[in-house]
Amino acid sequence: MRHTARTALAVAAFSVLPQLAFAHTGVGATHGFDAGFAHPMGGLDHLLAMVTVGIFAYQLGGRAIWAVPVTFIALMAVGGALGISGIDVPFVELGIGLSVVVLGAAVALGVKAPLAMAMGLVGFFAIFHGYAHGAEMPEDASGLAYGVGFMFATALLHVAGLGLGMAIGRFGETHGTRYVRGAGAAVALAGIGLVTGIL
């Protein structure tokens, strides 16, 4: 548990670096960072998926604690570049909605996927999230600053998910597992609501 806490703190520390780098830049870069940071925070679909990635990583344990979130952020950057460049990616909204359903279900069912499979799963969905961020970049924003902004926000949401998983885990093996799975089930149901347009 102590190793898990150290890993989560390291991820949080590294995620702060981009914000420090843009703290004294010009107005365009600052605007781009702010807009990028706000985008994942402003949508329920993004919030649920990204926090659930952190919970899923916690649930898997071991190297997945850092490898799963890092994979999501890396592939999300690829998706963001596609969105900014205007390259068409089909079924983006459906992909985002399904990411909430699938990731929530994985947590609810306590899926212990091999690391490579877990990384592939979150990486696939990350492309859709990144594309949505990139496609909605304001015209007057700096692309680099905007990308760093949404990656930083995503890292924070992943850390929040890891922290939530660790906090719930303190209830003990039986109760903690039940609560984590219950949270996953709630996320999956919310995802179904997003896909069907109820939410």
N, C-alpha and C positions, 0 to 999 in steps of 0.2 A: 504493500500500500504506500509506503514511504517513497519507493522508486516511482510509482505512478504519480504521486504529488509533485516530485521533482521534475518529471517529464512535462507535466501540464504547465508548471511554472516556467520551464524553459521555452515552451511553445509560446506562452504569453509574452515573455521577454523579447523573443525574436520578432513577434508580431508588432511590437511597439516601434521597432527601428524605422519602418517606412514613415510613420507619423513624424518622428523626430527629423527625418531627412527633409520633409516638406514643411517644417515649421517656419522656416524663414525664406520661403521662395516667393515668387511673384504672384500677383493676383490670379492669373490664369491657372497656374499650377495649384494654387490653394483652392480655387473654385472647383477644379477637376477632382481634387482629392475629396473635398466635401461632398460633391455630387456622387462620386463613386462609393464613398462610405455610406451615404444615405440609402443607396439603392437596395442593397440586401436587407437593410433594417426596415424598409418601408413596405415590404410585401410578406404576408403571412406564409405564402408558399416557400419563399426563400428562408425565412426565419425557422420554420418547422424542419425543413430539410437539413439545414446546416447545423442546427442544434442536435438533431437526431444523428448526424454523422459523428458528432462527438460522443454521444451516448453509445452508438454502435461500436466505436473504437474502444471505448472503455469496456464494454461488454466482451469484446474479443480479447482484450488484454495483450500483454507482451509488446512486440514491435508494432502491432496494429495501432497502439495508442498514438504514435506519431506518424506512422506510415499512411494510415487511412486518411487523416485530415490533410496531410501534405499532398497526397495524390489528388484529393478533391480540389485543393487550391491550384495545383499545377495544371490540371486539365480544365479547370474553370478559366484560367488565364488563356488557354488555347481557344476555348469557346468565346471568350471576350474579344480576342483578336479577330475571330471570324465575324463576330457581330459588328465590330468597328469597321472592318473592311467591306462590309456589305455582302459577304458570301452567304448564300441562302442555306439555311439548315431547316429541314422540314420538321413539323410536329413539335415545335419548341414548347408551347404551352402545355401540350399533353405530356411531353417528357418531364417537365417540371412537376406537374401534378402527380404523375406516376412515381416520381422519385420520392415524394412524401409518403405515398401508399406503400411502396416497396421497402423503403428504409424503416418506416414505422412497423411494418409487418416483420421485418428481419429482427428488430429489437423485441417485438411482442412474442415471437416464437423462439427467441434465444438462439438464433442461428449461429453456429460456430463455423463459419466459412473459413477455408484456407486463406491465408493472407493475400495471395495473388488474386483470388477470386473476389475477396472483399474490396481490394484496391481497384480491380476492374469494374466492379459494380458501381462504386461511388464515382469513379472517374468517368464512366459513361454518362451518368446523370449530371455530373459537374459541367459537361460541355453545354448542356441545355441552359443551365443557370448562367454560365458565363456568357453565352450568346445573348441571352435576354439583357444582361447588364450592358454588354458592348453595343447592342443595337439601339439602346435607349440613352446612349451618351449624349449630353448636350453639345451642340455644335461649337460652342465657344470654350469647351473644356479641353484641357491638355490630356491627350490619350494616355500618356504614361502615368500622370498623376491620378487620373480617373481609375485606371487599372489597379494601381497600388491601393487606392481608396477602397475599392470593393474587395480586394484580396485581404486587406487589413481587417475590414468588418467581418469577413467570412472567418478569418482566423479567430477573432474574438468570439464569434458564435460557436465555433468548434470547441474552444476552451470552455465556454459556458456549458456546452453539452458534456464535456469530460468532467467538469466540476459537479454538474448535476448528477451524473452517474456515480461519482465518488461519494457525494453526499447521501444519495439514496442507499448506496451500498453499505453505509454505516449502520443501517437498520439490521444488519446481519444477513447471513446467507439465504435463509428462507424468506424473510420479509423483504429484504432488499431486492432479491431477484423478482419477487412478485410485483413490487412497486415499479421496478424498471420495465418489466414486461407490460404492466398496465399503462405506463406512459407511452410505450411503443404502440399499444393498441389504440390509444386515444389519438396519436399522431396519424396512424393508418386510417382511422375513421374520418379525421379531418381531411386527409388527402382524398378520400373518396368524395367528400363534400366539395373539394376544390375541382376535381375532375368532372363531376356532374353539374357543377355550377350552383350548388346549394349554398356554398360559402363564397 
